[in-house]
Amino acid sequence: METKPLDPSTFSAVRKAQRNEITEHHIYLRLASRAKGKNRRLLERIAGDELKHYRFYAKLTGEEHGPRQLAIRIYPLLAYLFGLTFALRLMEHGEDLAQQAYSKLTGVKGVTAIVKDEERHEDILIGMLQDERLEYAGSIVLGLNDALVELTGALAGLTLALRDAKLVALAGFVTGFAASLSMAASGYLQGREEADQNAAKSPLKAAVYTGTTYIVTVLILIAPYLLFSSIYVSLAVTLAFAILIVAGYTFYITVAKNLRFWPRFLEMALISLSVAALSFLVGWLLQHVFGIGA
């Protein structure tokens, strides 16, 4: 039975799908070359599936295509910086968008099997990957949440209580540094508890993730007080940084864990800003009732 010729619109969609498949084949191969054990086997398996998909589409187009070079450089870099699962989930999100264009291919014999393969990649295989950054996500959240809530609150209160940008930065750093050591200790204890259920987790690594996340967040939040002389400008920029940090981390964790962005973002942002507002009010009361910083 002869294959029915593709109309121009379908042919264009097939060609796009073909290019996507060979690009992802090379991305998975490159990631597999840097992975070990179970991760390497899973990535090689997905790479093999993507190559089969490419060959299927190549038969339909009668053409050969190379991968998009920028993509096969960017995604391995993202995996190195932010973890394997984040990079692959982000790539799968792009593939989900591409599926809208592939809706034109539903009438092409064999495409349904490819779609099922792609769903298996996202729902099963990627979920089976071992990613240290996600394993210690709880420790990162512990450091990040506490730093955002405590420091935005402290800096807001100190802004009116001290009314001097450099003093606020100094007080914020000392407070934040001491708190980061405390949070690292909490992260260690929490890691020990979690290690009872997951022997692969290291309490020391949990402490490092928690403490490092905390102190980095502290440095970002106090930076405006060192850059601007106006305490109000400094506070406004600090709050903007806090929102950007919340947005950045929420984007990361929702992509990596395949969760919804807005509910988590709004919850974290509302908590941080509410504490900052209350602390600012306390600073205002101290300044007016006791004459502190007047």
PENOR-V181674 format. One record per residue. N is the residue number from 1. RES is the residue in three letters. PSI is psi in degrees with one decimal (* if undefined). Layout:
BEGIN
N|RES|PSI / N|RES|PSI
END
This chain:
BEGIN
1|MET|124.5 / 2|GLU|147.5 / 3|THR|132.0 / 4|LYS|131.0 / 5|PRO|144.4 / 6|LEU|140.2 / 7|ASP|161.7 / 8|PRO|-41.0 / 9|SER|-44.3 / 10|THR|-40.3 / 11|PHE|-41.5 / 12|SER|-41.6 / 13|ALA|-38.7 / 14|VAL|-43.2 / 15|ARG|-41.1 / 16|LYS|-44.0 / 17|ALA|-39.9 / 18|GLN|-44.0 / 19|ARG|-39.6 / 20|ASN|-42.3 / 21|GLU|-43.0 / 22|ILE|-32.4 / 23|THR|-46.9 / 24|GLU|-32.8 / 25|HIS|-47.3 / 26|HIS|-34.9 / 27|ILE|-48.2 / 28|TYR|-38.3 / 29|LEU|-42.5 / 30|ARG|-40.5 / 31|LEU|-38.8 / 32|ALA|-34.4 / 33|SER|-21.4 / 34|ARG|-6.7 / 35|ALA|171.0 / 36|LYS|159.7 / 37|GLY|-130.5 / 38|LYS|-43.0 / 39|ASN|-42.5 / 40|ARG|-42.7 / 41|ARG|-42.1 / 42|LEU|-43.5 / 43|LEU|-39.2 / 44|GLU|-36.3 / 45|ARG|-44.8 / 46|ILE|-40.4 / 47|ALA|-40.5 / 48|GLY|-40.3 / 49|ASP|-42.6 / 50|GLU|-35.7 / 51|LEU|-39.1 / 52|LYS|-41.9 / 53|HIS|-42.2 / 54|TYR|-45.2 / 55|ARG|-34.8 / 56|PHE|-48.6 / 57|TYR|-33.5 / 58|ALA|-34.6 / 59|LYS|-33.7 / 60|LEU|-38.3 / 61|THR|-26.7 / 62|GLY|19.8 / 63|GLU|160.1 / 64|GLU|138.9 / 65|HIS|146.8 / 66|GLY|168.0 / 67|PRO|162.3 / 68|ARG|112.9 / 69|GLN|-36.7 / 70|LEU|-42.0 / 71|ALA|-40.5 / 72|ILE|-4.0 / 73|ARG|-38.8 / 74|ILE|-49.0 / 75|TYR|-40.7 / 76|PRO|-34.6 / 77|LEU|-43.1 / 78|LEU|-38.7 / 79|ALA|-38.6 / 80|TYR|-40.8 / 81|LEU|-41.3 / 82|PHE|0.2 / 83|GLY|150.5 / 84|LEU|-46.0 / 85|THR|-41.9 / 86|PHE|-48.6 / 87|ALA|-42.4 / 88|LEU|-39.2 / 89|ARG|-39.2 / 90|LEU|-40.7 / 91|MET|-39.3 / 92|GLU|-33.4 / 93|HIS|-41.5 / 94|GLY|-36.1 / 95|GLU|-36.4 / 96|ASP|-41.2 / 97|LEU|-37.2 / 98|ALA|-28.8 / 99|GLN|-25.2 / 100|GLN|-38.6 / 101|ALA|-30.7 / 102|TYR|-6.3 / 103|SER|-22.2 / 104|LYS|-13.6 / 105|LEU|2.2 / 106|THR|-25.9 / 107|GLY|-2.7 / 108|VAL|124.4 / 109|LYS|129.9 / 110|GLY|-19.2 / 111|VAL|-35.2 / 112|THR|-40.6 / 113|ALA|-36.2 / 114|ILE|-42.5 / 115|VAL|-40.5 / 116|LYS|-38.4 / 117|ASP|-44.7 / 118|GLU|-38.8 / 119|GLU|-37.5 / 120|ARG|-37.9 / 121|HIS|-47.4 / 122|GLU|-46.1 / 123|ASP|-28.9 / 124|ILE|-61.3 / 125|LEU|-48.3 / 126|ILE|-35.1 / 127|GLY|-19.9 / 128|MET|-10.4 / 129|LEU|146.5 / 130|GLN|121.3 / 131|ASP|113.9 / 132|GLU|-39.3 / 133|ARG|-38.5 / 134|LEU|-33.4 / 135|GLU|-29.5 / 136|TYR|18.6 / 137|ALA|-36.5 / 138|GLY|-38.5 / 139|SER|-38.7 / 140|ILE|-44.0 / 141|VAL|-40.2 / 142|LEU|-47.9 / 143|GLY|-42.2 / 144|LEU|-49.9 / 145|ASN|-47.4 / 146|ASP|-40.9 / 147|ALA|-43.8 / 148|LEU|-47.8 / 149|VAL|-49.6 / 150|GLU|-45.6 / 151|LEU|-40.5 / 152|THR|-38.4 / 153|GLY|-48.1 / 154|ALA|-45.0 / 155|LEU|-37.6 / 156|ALA|-43.1 / 157|GLY|-42.7 / 158|LEU|-28.9 / 159|THR|-46.5 / 160|LEU|-30.6 / 161|ALA|-39.1 / 162|LEU|-35.5 / 163|ARG|31.3 / 164|ASP|117.9 / 165|ALA|-43.7 / 166|LYS|-38.5 / 167|LEU|-39.8 / 168|VAL|-42.8 / 169|ALA|-43.8 / 170|LEU|-48.7 / 171|ALA|-39.7 / 172|GLY|-39.7 / 173|PHE|-46.2 / 174|VAL|-45.4 / 175|THR|-45.3 / 176|GLY|-39.1 / 177|PHE|-45.5 / 178|ALA|-41.1 / 179|ALA|-34.3 / 180|SER|-37.5 / 181|LEU|-40.8 / 182|SER|-41.7 / 183|MET|-34.2 / 184|ALA|-41.8 / 185|ALA|-40.7 / 186|SER|-39.1 / 187|GLY|-36.7 / 188|TYR|-45.9 / 189|LEU|-40.4 / 190|GLN|-39.6 / 191|GLY|-35.4 / 192|ARG|-38.5 / 193|GLU|-44.1 / 194|GLU|-29.4 / 195|ALA|-23.4 / 196|ASP|-31.2 / 197|GLN|-23.5 / 198|ASN|97.2 / 199|ALA|-19.6 / 200|ALA|-17.3 / 201|LYS|137.2 / 202|SER|124.3 / 203|PRO|-35.4 / 204|LEU|-43.0 / 205|LYS|-38.4 / 206|ALA|-41.9 / 207|ALA|-41.7 / 208|VAL|-45.3 / 209|TYR|-44.7 / 210|THR|-51.5 / 211|GLY|-42.2 / 212|THR|-43.9 / 213|THR|-41.0 / 214|TYR|-51.4 / 215|ILE|-34.7 / 216|VAL|-41.9 / 217|THR|-40.4 / 218|VAL|-48.1 / 219|LEU|-39.3 / 220|ILE|-41.6 / 221|LEU|-31.4 / 222|ILE|-14.0 / 223|ALA|-43.8 / 224|PRO|-31.5 / 225|TYR|-18.0 / 226|LEU|-18.6 / 227|LEU|-29.1 / 228|PHE|144.0 / 229|SER|-27.9 / 230|SER|124.5 / 231|ILE|-30.1 / 232|TYR|-39.0 / 233|VAL|-43.0 / 234|SER|-45.1 / 235|LEU|-42.6 / 236|ALA|-43.7 / 237|VAL|-38.6 / 238|THR|-44.6 / 239|LEU|-37.1 / 240|ALA|-42.4 / 241|PHE|-41.3 / 242|ALA|-43.7 / 243|ILE|-40.7 / 244|LEU|-38.7 / 245|ILE|-44.9 / 246|VAL|-45.4 / 247|ALA|-44.3 / 248|GLY|-46.9 / 249|TYR|-38.8 / 250|THR|-40.4 / 251|PHE|-45.4 / 252|TYR|-52.1 / 253|ILE|-33.2 / 254|THR|-33.3 / 255|VAL|-48.9 / 256|ALA|-35.7 / 257|LYS|6.5 / 258|ASN|50.5 / 259|LEU|174.8 / 260|ARG|137.3 / 261|PHE|-54.7 / 262|TRP|-43.7 / 263|PRO|-43.4 / 264|ARG|-40.6 / 265|PHE|-48.5 / 266|LEU|-37.9 / 267|GLU|-49.8 / 268|MET|-42.7 / 269|ALA|-41.3 / 270|LEU|-41.2 / 271|ILE|-48.6 / 272|SER|-45.6 / 273|LEU|-33.8 / 274|SER|-44.5 / 275|VAL|-41.0 / 276|ALA|-42.3 / 277|ALA|-43.2 / 278|LEU|-41.2 / 279|SER|-37.9 / 280|PHE|-40.0 / 281|LEU|-40.8 / 282|VAL|-43.6 / 283|GLY|-40.9 / 284|TRP|-41.3 / 285|LEU|-43.6 / 286|LEU|-41.5 / 287|GLN|-36.9 / 288|HIS|-37.0 / 289|VAL|-42.0 / 290|PHE|-5.1 / 291|GLY|19.0 / 292|ILE|128.5 / 293|GLY|4.6 / 294|ALA|*
END
